Amino acid sequence: MKTLVLAPPMGSTGGVQRYTATLVRSLKDIQGTKNVRIVTVSAEPQLHDDGELALSLDTKVRFFAASVMQALIWRPQLIICAHIGVAPAARVIHRLLGVPYWVVLHGIEVWGDLPRRKEHSLRDAQRLISVSRFTSETTSTHHKLSGVNAVILPPAFTIDEAQTSTASSFEAETDPPMVLTVGRLAASEQYKGHDIMLDSWATVRKKIPNAVYCIVGDGDDRARLQARARELTVTDSVHFTGAVSASELEDYYRRCRVFAMPARTELDLQTPRGEGFGIVFLEAMAHGKPVLGPRNGAPSEFIRSGEHGLLVDPTDPSAVANALVELLADKDQANRMGQAARAWVIQEYSEEKFRQRLKKILENEPGTTERNH
């Protein structure tokens, strides 16, 4: 089957880009390279005067023209939109040529209200592919999509040689027990839970005096978070590393005992916030580390509390502190959870598993609803 993939800008290395790259590789493996083509938005969104990121009109026109031209010349049998933002072009092609199109749903971009053209593109799609059940159900409920064909296709996380060699090695006996958070420090992403982590940290230090907390990542919210750490008088044990290289990140994962990100899910219709899946948890789990995550929202679908780590109320600093103390105080338990988490990622979230799930979706008629997890 000739499949045309319409994709957002692929210059960055975010979760959407990683998912799209995995999708394209898997399609080529299943259908053959000659049967898969991709049209990508050529430029990244720009910051406008109103503070919002958006594509320029010229970029939108060029992408639309390239998509329609490719469809007219190549005549694909299926179009897969890797993001709702590119779906309006597929809807036009569908109306012109009758080519069915599917749309991948990642998270906040479809949880809330949508411009009319995206709303129509969502409703008219022959199939919706969601990265998590939470995203699928939230989108369906808000947009009243009863009867729309929906499937779940979680992301994959590839465990490379470096991770394989370090996954079973934990921090040296002389190292202080480290808690790690990895993520952008953006004012628009305060839901990730850095504030709650800082609020809980003084309690953690009272019970685990030598514990340290490393925050990897950078962004426009870093200065505020550093000021908050000073207010809480925890700067002696809280380290803001800024952005780090891939090899440095590997070292942080190797040295930490616990990965923590108590991310909140906020379903505001204008500005929803939260993790559509939470692939950073898979990254930590793949390194053999127990994770502390939220007990509601998408991450709770694949993190088994008590087996892969602990799930807590992400708005409760005392609950976060208690869970951190439990994981830090018992190194053997943390190690067991970490190894169970790594085995779970290998079993359920490898690229091979992604291909198997995708193949089943492709083999089923679009009118048949399937739930993959």
Secondary structure, DSSP 8 states (H G I E B T S, - for coil): --EEEEE---SS-SHHHHHHHHHHHHHHHHH-GGGEEEEE--S--EE-TTS-EE--HHHHHHHHHHHHHHHHHH--SEEEESSGGGHHHHHHHHHHH---EEEEE-SHHHHS---HHHHHHHHH-SEEEESSHHHHHHHHHHHT-TT--EEE--------HHHHHHTT----TTS--EEEEES---GGGGGG-HHHHHHHHHHHHHHSTT-EEEEEB--TTHHHHHHHHHHTT-TTTEEEEES--HHHHHHHHHH-SEEE-----B--SSS-BS-SS-HHHHHHHHTT--EEEESSSGGGGT--BTTTEEEE-TT-HHHHHHHHHHHHH-HHHHHHHHHHHHHHHHHHSSHHHHHHHHHHHHHS-TTS-----
